[in-house]
């Protein structure tokens, strides 16, 4: 074999070895880049998951600093306002105490025959209802007017309405908002007592106070 042929074969061998080396290096570099990219992706997903978990927890429980700088739980009310747990508890206690104002207070008020004037003995109880409604502006009351069986159906329906409105006026004079009071009449349609005597008639001439 001539020297020229040996030289050419040597050059070809070196070229092949160099190409193979470059290919291996490129593959390792690409593999390294892919692994690094995957690691970064996993880290990003982990961070996002942690952030989501933190947000979810924040939605379940809220905390605020009290006057001493200590953390205390807070509550969001129906209007979106943030109140402390202590304030919410105090509001519930106040509501319960307000209901106690009506314990033992009459809810049915009687009228004289063919009259729609509030009797003097009813005023004390009605004043307590008014006090409760003023202290609880979200409370609503329905005043149901009734009459006894004597007279026409139409007349008794109008009489029941006049009686309900007489009680309504008394409450509004005491400071109750008109929007808190609704007046309806049932006339003679819903008797409290069934009978055709003075006792039954007296029981049926009434206004009933019903809270919604």
C-alpha positions as CSV (number, residue, x, y, z in Angstrom):
1,X,0.0,0.0,0.0
2,X,1.4,3.5,-0.9
3,X,2.0,6.2,1.5
4,X,-0.6,8.4,-0.1
5,X,-3.3,5.8,0.5
6,X,-2.3,5.4,4.1
7,X,-2.4,9.1,4.7
8,X,-5.9,9.3,3.2
9,X,-7.2,6.5,5.3
10,X,-5.8,8.2,8.4
11,X,-7.5,11.4,7.6
12,X,-10.8,9.6,7.0
13,X,-10.5,7.8,10.4
14,X,-9.8,11.0,12.3
15,X,-12.7,12.7,10.6
16,X,-15.1,9.9,11.5
17,X,-13.9,9.9,15.1
18,X,-14.4,13.7,15.4
19,X,-17.9,13.5,14.0
20,X,-18.8,10.7,16.4
21,X,-17.4,12.7,19.3
22,X,-19.4,15.8,18.3
23,X,-22.6,13.8,18.0
24,X,-22.2,12.3,21.5
25,X,-21.5,15.7,23.0
26,X,-24.6,17.2,21.3
27,X,-26.7,14.3,22.6
28,X,-25.5,14.8,26.1
29,X,-26.0,18.5,25.9
30,X,-29.6,18.1,24.6
31,X,-30.3,15.5,27.3
32,X,-29.0,17.8,29.9
33,X,-31.1,20.7,28.6
34,X,-34.2,18.5,28.5
35,X,-33.7,17.3,32.1
36,X,-33.1,20.8,33.3
37,X,-36.2,22.0,31.5
38,X,-38.3,19.2,33.1
39,X,-36.9,20.0,36.5
40,X,-37.9,23.7,36.1
41,X,-41.4,22.7,34.9
42,X,-41.9,20.4,38.0
43,X,-40.7,23.1,40.3
44,X,-43.0,25.7,38.7
45,X,-46.0,23.3,39.0
46,X,-45.1,22.6,42.7
47,X,-45.0,26.4,43.4
48,X,-48.3,26.9,41.7
49,X,-49.9,24.1,43.7
50,X,-48.6,25.5,46.9
51,X,-49.9,28.9,46.0
52,X,-53.3,27.5,45.2
53,X,-53.4,25.6,48.4
54,X,-52.5,28.8,50.3
55,X,-55.3,30.7,48.5
56,X,-57.8,28.0,49.3
57,X,-56.9,28.0,52.9
58,X,-57.2,31.7,53.1
59,X,-60.7,31.4,51.7
60,X,-61.7,29.0,54.4
61,X,-60.3,30.9,57.3
62,X,-59.5,34.6,57.7
63,X,-57.4,36.1,60.3
64,X,-56.8,39.7,61.5
65,X,-54.8,41.4,64.1
66,X,-56.5,42.7,67.2
67,X,-55.6,45.7,69.3
68,X,-52.7,43.8,70.9
69,X,-51.3,42.7,67.5
70,X,-52.4,39.1,68.1
71,X,-54.1,37.2,65.3
72,X,-57.8,36.5,65.8
73,X,-60.3,34.9,63.5
74,X,-62.7,37.1,61.6
75,X,-66.1,36.5,59.9
76,X,-67.6,38.0,56.7
77,X,-71.2,38.8,57.2
78,X,-74.0,38.7,54.6
79,X,-73.1,42.2,53.3
80,X,-69.5,41.3,52.7
81,X,-68.3,43.2,55.7
82,X,-65.5,41.8,57.8
83,X,-66.3,41.5,61.5
84,X,-64.5,39.8,64.4
85,X,-65.7,36.6,65.9
86,X,-66.3,38.5,69.2
87,X,-68.4,41.1,67.4
88,X,-70.5,38.4,65.6
89,X,-71.1,36.7,68.9
90,X,-72.1,39.9,70.5
91,X,-74.6,40.6,67.7
92,X,-76.1,37.1,68.2
93,X,-76.5,37.7,71.9
94,X,-78.1,41.1,71.2
95,X,-80.6,39.5,68.8
96,X,-81.5,36.8,71.4
97,X,-81.9,39.5,74.1
98,X,-84.1,41.5,71.7
99,X,-86.5,38.5,71.2
100,X,-86.7,38.3,75.0
101,X,-88.4,41.7,74.9
102,X,-91.5,40.1,73.5
103,X,-91.8,37.1,75.9
104,X,-95.2,37.3,77.5
105,X,-96.3,40.2,75.4
106,X,-99.8,40.0,73.8
107,X,-100.0,39.4,70.1
108,X,-103.8,39.6,69.8
109,X,-105.6,42.9,70.3
110,X,-109.4,43.2,70.6
111,X,-111.9,45.8,69.5
112,X,-115.4,47.0,70.4
113,X,-118.3,46.3,68.2
114,X,-118.1,48.1,64.9
115,X,-115.1,50.1,66.1
116,X,-111.5,50.4,64.9
117,X,-110.1,52.4,67.8
118,X,-107.2,50.8,69.7
119,X,-108.2,50.1,73.3
120,X,-106.2,51.8,76.1
121,X,-105.3,48.5,77.7
122,X,-103.6,47.4,74.4
123,X,-101.2,50.4,74.3
124,X,-98.6,49.0,76.7
125,X,-98.2,45.8,74.8
126,X,-98.1,47.6,71.4
127,X,-95.4,49.9,72.8
128,X,-93.3,46.9,73.5
129,X,-93.8,45.6,69.9
130,X,-92.8,49.1,68.7
131,X,-89.7,49.1,70.8
132,X,-88.7,45.7,69.4
133,X,-89.2,46.8,65.8
134,X,-87.3,50.0,66.3
135,X,-84.4,48.0,67.8
136,X,-84.5,45.5,65.0
137,X,-85.0,47.4,61.7
138,X,-84.7,44.1,59.7
139,X,-87.8,42.7,61.5
140,X,-91.1,42.6,59.6
141,X,-94.6,42.3,61.0
142,X,-98.0,41.5,59.5
143,X,-101.1,43.0,61.1
144,X,-104.1,40.8,60.4
145,X,-107.5,42.5,60.9
146,X,-110.6,40.5,61.7
147,X,-114.3,41.1,62.3
148,X,-117.2,39.1,63.7
149,X,-119.9,37.5,61.5
150,X,-122.5,40.4,61.9
151,X,-122.7,42.6,58.8
152,X,-122.0,42.0,55.2
153,X,-118.9,40.3,54.0
154,X,-117.7,43.4,52.2
155,X,-118.3,45.6,55.2
156,X,-116.5,43.3,57.5
157,X,-113.5,43.1,55.1
158,X,-113.3,46.9,55.2
159,X,-113.7,46.9,59.0
160,X,-110.9,44.4,59.5
161,X,-108.6,46.6,57.3
162,X,-109.4,49.7,59.4
163,X,-108.5,47.9,62.6
164,X,-105.2,46.6,61.1
165,X,-104.4,50.1,60.0
166,X,-105.2,51.6,63.4
167,X,-102.6,49.3,65.0
168,X,-100.2,50.2,62.1
169,X,-100.6,53.9,62.8
170,X,-100.0,53.3,66.5
171,X,-96.7,51.5,65.8
172,X,-95.4,54.1,63.3
173,X,-96.2,56.9,65.8
174,X,-93.9,55.1,68.2
175,X,-91.1,55.3,65.6
176,X,-91.5,52.0,63.6
177,X,-90.6,52.4,59.9
178,X,-93.6,52.0,57.6
179,X,-91.7,49.5,55.5
180,X,-91.6,47.1,58.5
181,X,-95.4,46.9,58.8
182,X,-97.9,45.2,56.5
183,X,-101.7,45.4,57.0
184,X,-104.1,42.8,55.7
185,X,-107.8,42.0,56.4
186,X,-109.6,38.7,56.6
187,X,-112.9,40.2,57.6
188,X,-115.2,37.5,59.0
189,X,-113.4,34.7,57.0
190,X,-111.1,33.4,59.8
191,X,-113.0,33.4,63.1
192,X,-111.0,32.6,66.3
193,X,-114.2,31.1,67.8
194,X,-117.1,29.5,66.0
195,X,-120.4,30.6,67.6
196,X,-123.3,33.0,67.4
197,X,-123.0,34.7,70.8
198,X,-121.3,37.7,72.4
199,X,-118.3,35.6,73.6
200,X,-117.6,34.4,70.1
201,X,-118.2,37.8,68.5
202,X,-115.8,39.5,71.0
203,X,-113.1,37.0,70.3
204,X,-113.3,37.5,66.6
205,X,-113.1,41.3,66.6
206,X,-109.4,41.5,66.7
207,X,-106.0,42.3,65.1
208,X,-103.3,39.6,65.3
209,X,-99.6,40.6,65.2
210,X,-97.5,38.1,63.3
211,X,-93.7,38.4,62.7
212,X,-92.3,37.1,59.4
